Amino acid sequence: KTIITIHLSNKWINKFYTEDDFIDLILQLPKKKYIYVLTTDKTTNKKFNKIYNNFKIIDNKDFISIKELKDNITILDKLNYENWINVIYSSNQVITPECGCVHISSACKVPVIIIYSSDNLPEAIHKEYHPWKSQHKKLIFGDATINKKIVSNLA
């Protein structure tokens, strides 16, 4: 199956997008040909309480290999840098709000869907900081059809 990593930084949750919107996205994701890994950082558990209660969680000490994952959706919680890079590098695509994960994905030559904050000059930020020479799709929080656009742009 195709592996898609969704990085759960706290930037997902904002005045335009709630945890319930994210759950709606998860429900819309096609499951037959994809495995989704939700990677976390230090901010994730402050914004994604419902997500933590609904999916299997594998933390860094129990993580062996992305090839060992069996569930359609798994949370890989607080991986160390090496494991996180291996997950991104093994992915066919990454979905993330604009953050360092965008640049890691680009360095690993993994296509990325980048979601920019509509409150933070998204056109200027994209123009200045988008990943160079890599495949990426720009979306903006506040677009009422953002979940549909994410699903339609899956690798």
PyMOL commands that set and color helices and strands:
alter all, ss='L'
color gray80, all
select helices_A, chain A and resi 10-12+19-28+44-47+49-54+60-62+66-68+81-90+100-107+122-129+146-152
alter helices_A, ss='H'
color red, helices_A
select strands_A, chain A and resi 2-8+34-40+56-59+73-77+93-97+112-116+136-140
alter strands_A, ss='S'
color yellow, strands_A
deselect
rebuild
show_as cartoon
